[in-house]
């Protein structure tokens, strides 16, 4: 076996307890995987939830605070393992076959590549398996509908005009992850709004019309910030207790007090000054 490798255990918990409770496994290490695990844990008949990730916790792309919250709620995190096979019996999931990994050389993502350890396979008994890993976009579906292939980049994302979001196919616009790659919901929504505007212009024959830039009509001058305020730390958002939030889907993060909200507002660095002030005023 490679240096630093230890065979921690060979099997997981039994798939079904006497009272019919279920055991759920989630494959992945991003925010979607953590969300899936936390939602699964809140189901009435679920007894345990485990996340299986091929690298270590430090390499997980999920937000650290989300991972910590999941662990607090009882989600088990199994790192340095990769799925090999989903086990079934009579058409139902019975478990997951996994192989242990060690970290090798740095790959294209800038992280150390997981290398499977020969002979380290083991079975984990589960009732449900949720796959929450990065997946590519179905670019070919556009070609099927239009009888033409949409132009893509080296990263296999759809190539668009950055000003209009128009592809090489007339009347076909694209945005979100299919253009950006893995991105945020906010950016996808923004692209959708931009595309809607551009589609309207395209129909009216005004696609190349430059978008109107709307700036605030009133500018509030910046105030002098004291040294104490400039070094103030961000207020920690309070969270509901673990036992309370595991009972359902109510908000986990609680509201700030008036004092805390006021202190946070006073930390504003006025990002709007970057585009509402004249360049000479910013110098």
C-alpha positions as semicolon CSV with decimal commas, in nm:
position;residue;x (nm);y (nm);z (nm)
1;X;0,000;0,000;0,000
2;X;0,117;0,359;-0,064
3;X;0,273;0,556;0,223
4;X;0,019;0,729;0,443
5;X;-0,267;0,496;0,343
6;X;-0,469;0,321;0,610
7;X;-0,769;0,090;0,552
8;X;-1,007;0,259;0,795
9;X;-1,309;0,033;0,747
10;X;-1,443;-0,203;0,484
11;X;-1,819;-0,171;0,520
12;X;-2,074;0,095;0,607
13;X;-2,386;0,087;0,821
14;X;-2,663;-0,158;0,724
15;X;-2,896;-0,024;0,457
16;X;-3,225;-0,055;0,642
17;X;-3,297;-0,058;1,013
18;X;-3,584;-0,246;1,176
19;X;-3,807;0,057;1,176
20;X;-3,770;0,109;0,800
21;X;-3,526;0,401;0,822
22;X;-3,313;0,466;0,517
23;X;-2,946;0,540;0,461
24;X;-2,855;0,789;0,188
25;X;-2,525;0,841;0,009
26;X;-2,435;1,158;-0,183
27;X;-2,155;1,157;-0,442
28;X;-1,982;1,493;-0,486
29;X;-1,805;1,772;-0,303
30;X;-1,968;2,094;-0,419
31;X;-2,249;2,306;-0,280
32;X;-2,509;2,094;-0,461
33;X;-2,381;1,782;-0,286
34;X;-2,393;1,950;0,054
35;X;-2,742;2,086;-0,016
36;X;-2,862;1,741;-0,123
37;X;-2,720;1,584;0,193
38;X;-2,879;1,841;0,425
39;X;-3,216;1,809;0,252
40;X;-3,200;1,428;0,265
41;X;-3,123;1,440;0,637
42;X;-3,446;1,631;0,696
43;X;-3,666;1,357;0,549
44;X;-3,868;1,172;0,811
45;X;-3,757;0,818;0,724
46;X;-3,386;0,893;0,674
47;X;-3,160;0,764;0,947
48;X;-2,817;0,861;0,814
49;X;-2,658;1,056;0,528
50;X;-2,300;1,035;0,402
51;X;-2,114;1,245;0,145
52;X;-1,849;1,061;-0,057
53;X;-1,578;1,284;-0,205
54;X;-1,272;1,181;-0,401
55;X;-1,032;1,436;-0,252
56;X;-0,988;1,573;0,102
57;X;-1,211;1,821;0,278
58;X;-0,961;2,101;0,204
59;X;-1,011;2,049;-0,172
60;X;-1,391;2,049;-0,159
61;X;-1,534;2,330;-0,376
62;X;-1,834;2,367;-0,142
63;X;-1,838;2,666;0,090
64;X;-1,656;2,582;0,413
65;X;-1,940;2,714;0,629
66;X;-2,191;2,493;0,444
67;X;-1,975;2,185;0,498
68;X;-1,938;2,270;0,865
69;X;-2,313;2,318;0,902
70;X;-2,377;1,979;0,741
71;X;-2,134;1,808;0,976
72;X;-2,298;1,979;1,274
73;X;-2,635;1,842;1,163
74;X;-2,502;1,487;1,147
75;X;-2,399;1,436;0,785
76;X;-2,100;1,203;0,762
77;X;-1,816;1,305;0,530
78;X;-1,611;1,029;0,368
79;X;-1,313;1,170;0,179
80;X;-1,053;1,020;-0,053
81;X;-1,302;0,771;-0,199
82;X;-1,444;0,733;-0,550
83;X;-1,755;0,539;-0,656
84;X;-1,692;0,234;-0,872
85;X;-2,038;0,082;-0,900
86;X;-2,393;0,130;-0,775
87;X;-2,506;-0,199;-0,627
88;X;-2,863;-0,314;-0,691
89;X;-3,091;-0,609;-0,616
90;X;-3,421;-0,669;-0,796
91;X;-3,414;-0,321;-0,941
92;X;-3,351;-0,143;-0,611
93;X;-3,035;0,028;-0,484
94;X;-2,861;-0,172;-0,213
95;X;-2,531;0,009;-0,185
96;X;-2,226;0,166;-0,338
97;X;-1,890;0,013;-0,423
98;X;-1,607;0,257;-0,352
99;X;-1,231;0,263;-0,399
100;X;-0,997;0,458;-0,174
101;X;-0,770;0,728;-0,315
102;X;-0,442;0,897;-0,239
103;X;-0,357;1,241;-0,374
104;X;-0,110;1,250;-0,660
105;X;0,028;1,528;-0,877
106;X;-0,151;1,860;-0,937
107;X;-0,392;1,842;-1,230
108;X;-0,545;2,106;-1,461
109;X;-0,781;2,226;-1,187
110;X;-0,485;2,326;-0,968
111;X;-0,561;2,053;-0,714
112;X;-0,386;1,726;-0,647
113;X;-0,529;1,445;-0,858
114;X;-0,699;1,155;-0,674
115;X;-0,527;0,825;-0,753
116;X;-0,717;0,499;-0,682
117;X;-0,545;0,252;-0,450
118;X;-0,546;-0,099;-0,605
119;X;-0,725;-0,356;-0,394
120;X;-0,888;-0,099;-0,163
121;X;-1,247;-0,145;-0,288
122;X;-1,521;-0,183;-0,029
123;X;-1,900;-0,184;-0,029
124;X;-2,120;0,061;0,155
125;X;-2,481;-0,049;0,207
126;X;-2,729;0,227;0,117
127;X;-3,093;0,264;0,019
128;X;-3,055;0,577;-0,194
129;X;-2,770;0,728;-0,394
130;X;-2,771;1,093;-0,504
131;X;-2,522;1,192;-0,774
132;X;-2,426;1,559;-0,732
133;X;-2,114;1,598;-0,944
134;X;-2,022;1,846;-1,215
135;X;-2,186;1,762;-1,544
136;X;-2,144;1,901;-1,893
137;X;-2,408;2,089;-2,089
138;X;-2,612;1,920;-2,361
139;X;-2,480;2,128;-2,649
140;X;-2,580;1,863;-2,904
141;X;-2,949;1,924;-2,832
142;X;-2,916;2,261;-3,007
143;X;-2,779;2,090;-3,316
144;X;-3,068;1,842;-3,321
145;X;-3,324;2,122;-3,311
146;X;-3,156;2,348;-3,568
147;X;-2,982;2,091;-3,792
148;X;-2,662;2,293;-3,738
149;X;-2,390;2,261;-3,479
150;X;-2,346;2,549;-3,238
151;X;-1,991;2,680;-3,213
152;X;-1,812;2,593;-2,887
153;X;-1,491;2,692;-2,708
154;X;-1,199;2,473;-2,604
155;X;-1,374;2,425;-2,271
156;X;-1,679;2,282;-2,454
157;X;-1,897;2,579;-2,361
158;X;-2,114;2,760;-2,615
159;X;-1,939;3,051;-2,784
160;X;-2,143;3,373;-2,786
161;X;-2,106;3,736;-2,874
162;X;-2,031;3,893;-2,532
163;X;-2,243;4,200;-2,614
164;X;-2,554;4,023;-2,744
165;X;-2,525;3,662;-2,616
166;X;-2,600;3,551;-2,973
167;X;-2,445;3,223;-3,094
168;X;-2,327;3,147;-3,446
169;X;-2,680;3,020;-3,523
170;X;-2,926;3,293;-3,626
171;X;-3,187;3,354;-3,358
172;X;-3,019;3,130;-3,099
173;X;-2,899;3,294;-2,779
174;X;-2,719;3,134;-2,484
175;X;-2,614;3,219;-2,130
176;X;-2,556;3,074;-1,786
177;X;-2,346;2,763;-1,727
178;X;-2,365;2,652;-2,090
179;X;-2,159;2,965;-2,171
180;X;-1,972;3,037;-1,847
181;X;-1,908;2,685;-1,728
182;X;-1,973;2,618;-1,359
183;X;-2,104;2,947;-1,226
184;X;-2,361;3,096;-0,990
185;X;-2,740;3,112;-1,003
186;X;-2,723;3,493;-0,990
187;X;-2,507;3,508;-1,304
188;X;-2,738;3,265;-1,484
189;X;-3,041;3,480;-1,396
190;X;-2,857;3,793;-1,514
191;X;-2,773;3,623;-1,845
192;X;-3,136;3,522;-1,883
193;X;-3,251;3,881;-1,841
194;X;-2,990;4,007;-2,087
195;X;-3,085;3,738;-2,339
196;X;-3,454;3,833;-2,311
197;X;-3,371;4,194;-2,394
198;X;-3,152;4,090;-2,686
199;X;-3,414;3,849;-2,823
200;X;-3,668;4,133;-2,819
201;X;-3,425;4,355;-3,007
202;X;-3,348;4,077;-3,252
203;X;-3,716;4,034;-3,335
204;X;-3,748;4,410;-3,390
205;X;-3,434;4,420;-3,602
206;X;-3,243;4,633;-3,351
207;X;-3,000;4,377;-3,213
208;X;-2,694;4,598;-3,240
209;X;-2,855;4,884;-3,050
210;X;-2,623;4,955;-2,755
211;X;-2,783;4,896;-2,416
212;X;-2,875;5,204;-2,217
213;X;-2,643;5,262;-1,925
214;X;-2,841;5,393;-1,631
215;X;-2,648;5,560;-1,352
216;X;-2,787;5,696;-1,027
217;X;-2,911;6,055;-1,060
218;X;-2,811;6,140;-0,704
219;X;-2,464;6,068;-0,567
220;X;-2,398;6,069;-0,195
221;X;-2,039;6,183;-0,125
222;X;-1,823;5,937;0,068
223;X;-1,767;5,994;0,437
224;X;-1,441;5,975;0,624
225;X;-1,399;5,633;0,783
226;X;-1,229;5,610;1,119
227;X;-0,940;5,370;1,169
228;X;-1,149;5,172;1,417
229;X;-1,432;5,129;1,167
230;X;-1,197;5,044;0,883
231;X;-1,056;4,751;1,082
232;X;-1,395;4,628;1,210
233;X;-1,461;4,261;1,145
234;X;-1,772;4,127;0,979
235;X;-2,057;4,039;1,212
236;X;-2,102;3,664;1,243
237;X;-2,450;3,571;1,122
238;X;-2,633;3,386;1,402
239;X;-2,769;3,038;1,323
240;X;-3,046;2,836;1,471
241;X;-2,949;2,548;1,698
242;X;-2,862;2,220;1,527
243;X;-3,148;2,022;1,682
244;X;-3,405;2,287;1,589
245;X;-3,299;2,326;1,226
246;X;-3,286;1,949;1,165
247;X;-3,660;1,929;1,223
248;X;-3,758;2,102;0,901
249;X;-3,679;2,354;0,631
250;X;-3,711;2,681;0,819
251;X;-3,437;2,943;0,780
252;X;-3,107;2,830;0,930
253;X;-2,949;3,176;0,941
254;X;-3,122;3,412;1,182
255;X;-3,166;3,790;1,164
256;X;-2,912;4,039;1,293
257;X;-2,999;4,263;1,582
258;X;-3,050;4,634;1,515
259;X;-2,705;4,706;1,660
260;X;-2,541;4,435;1,449
261;X;-2,716;4,550;1,130
262;X;-2,613;4,910;1,197
263;X;-2,252;4,804;1,254
264;X;-2,252;4,603;0,930
265;X;-2,400;4,893;0,732
266;X;-2,126;5,121;0,862
267;X;-1,864;4,889;0,710
268;X;-1,987;4,961;0,355
269;X;-1,693;5,045;0,129
270;X;-1,914;5,224;-0,128
271;X;-1,849;5,003;-0,429
272;X;-2,078;5,234;-0,629
273;X;-1,807;5,502;-0,626
274;X;-1,618;5,292;-0,880
275;X;-1,871;5,379;-1,151
276;X;-2,059;5,690;-1,033
277;X;-1,760;5,909;-0,951
278;X;-1,554;6,080;-1,216
279;X;-1,203;5,933;-1,263
280;X;-1,035;6,249;-1,136
281;X;-1,238;6,233;-0,814
282;X;-1,119;5,878;-0,749
283;X;-0,751;5,970;-0,797
